[in-house]
Amino acid sequence: MLFLMATISAGACSDSEPNVSPAKAANQGSAVPVVREEADLRLPLDDYDLDAAGRSTVQTARYALIAECLARFGFDMPEHDTSPARYPANADYLGWLGALDVSVNGYTGTEDQLLRHRLPARDGIRGYPIPAEQDAVHIGSVGTFKGKRVPPEGCDGEAQRKLNGQAPGPDGKVPARPHIYKDLYVLMDDAAEAAVSSDGSRVDQRIAESTARWSSCMKAKGFGYGRPSDAEHDPRWAGRREVPDGKHLAPPTKEELETATADEQCRLQVNYSGARKAAWSEAQRNIIAARTEQLERLRNLQQTRYRNALKVLGENPS
């Protein structure tokens, strides 16, 4: 069994944040917005993307097109879920716990959030099983199958090309390559890397200072952690995230609930997510300034994919 999996955004979670004192942090500006609720999580590059409902529409149309293609080769499309992800797209980028109700659910949130909504929150793509006998046709690793020509990059490539239509890609080439719309998420990850380097060598000063205040707050509550990711991924409960097929999410322990509740209170008290938003926003604005034309093409491509998705689904684009 092969799996087409959604990509976890690099730098999205707080694991990559190093233990860095403010003195060793990169010297960035000091403007920090207050982040307390989901509406505060928006970042500059979101203006170039679809919302959760739009991404759901595109994925529904994509899988319908793949199913039509697979049927030509005698295959049925596996069951799949294209419903909108009910989790804030930037919550993990910004270390915001507000959507999880951690005092009840701990760091994983509900089972539904963990298994269906948190991973695809950024790009709307959920993984689904591809039967081994369909794989070559699905991804186009063969040129023909049972005497029939397989589309370049398989049925998925064909579906992506139909959604892209004649829109140019971010590189200006027409038509856009099948999966090039994902360049937007690569740029988002580039901004994450600029804010907090994945190798632990650099962290935005605003984040480092907020982390130090968070650690002091936690110590005052009786918890000795240096950074939020240390608490969130404490080995005592980090394994709950790995839910075997056919099994259910294990309930949180009293210790996890107490830690997560204190953690969220301290993050809010020191405006931890606000510091991350300041760093991420600055990094994203720098990318926008440097790649304005590329991003305008990406925005047009995303909108074209949405309009074409509506046509595939028999809806009238407004």
C-alpha positions, 0 to 999 in steps of 0.5 A: 500500500502506497500513500499520497501524504500531505507535506508537513510544513517545515518550521510550522511547529515550535519543535525547531525553536532553539534554546537561545537567549535574547542576547544571542538572537538575531537583532530584529525589530521590536513591533509585536502585535497582540495575538489572543484569538483565531482572527489574529493569526492571519499572515501576509502570504495568506492574501495569495492563498485560498481559504479552507473552503476554497482549498476544499473545493479544489481538492474535491474537483481534483479527486473527481478528475482523478476518479474519471481518469482511473475509471478509463483504466478499470479502477475505482478511486479510493475513498477520500476526505476533501472536507474543509480543514477545521483548524487555523492554518497558521496556529502551528506556525505561531504556537497558538493553542487556542483551538485545541481546548488544552485543559480538556484535550491536552496538546493533541486536541480532539481525535478528529482534530489530530487525525483529520484537520490539523495536518491539512490545515495549511494546504487542504491536502489529506493523504489517502491510500493508493492501492498498489495496482493503481499506483503506476497509473495514478502517478504516471510511472509507466507510459502505457497500461494494458495498451492504454496511454497513461497521462504524463504524471499520471491521473493526478498530473492530468487532474492538476493540468485541467485545474491549472488551465492556461494560467501561467505558473509563478515562473511565467511559463504557460501553462503552469506545471501540474503541482507548481501551485505548491510553491506558495507553501514553499515560500511560507516555509522559507519565511518560517526558516528566516524567523527560526532556523531549523538547525537551531543556529538563529532565532528572531529576538522577539521570539527569544525574549518571549520564550525567556518570559514564558519559561519564567512564567512556567517556573513560577507555576512549578514547571521547569521547561526552557521553551514551549516545544519542550512542554508540548513534546514532553516524552511523557505524552508526545507519543499520544500523537501516534495513533495506530490504524484502527485505534483511538487517541489515548486520553490525556493524563492529569499531568499533561492537562495541568502542564498544557493549561499552564502552558497556554496561560503563560503563552497568552500572558507573555504574548508568545504567539504575538512575538512569532507573528511579528517575526513571521510577518516580517519574513513574509513581507520581505519575501513579498517585496522580493517576489511580487511578480511571482506571487501575483502569478501564484495568486492568479493560479490559485484563483484559476484552479478554484474557478475551474474546480467549480466548473468541474463540480457543475457550479457557476463561478461567481 
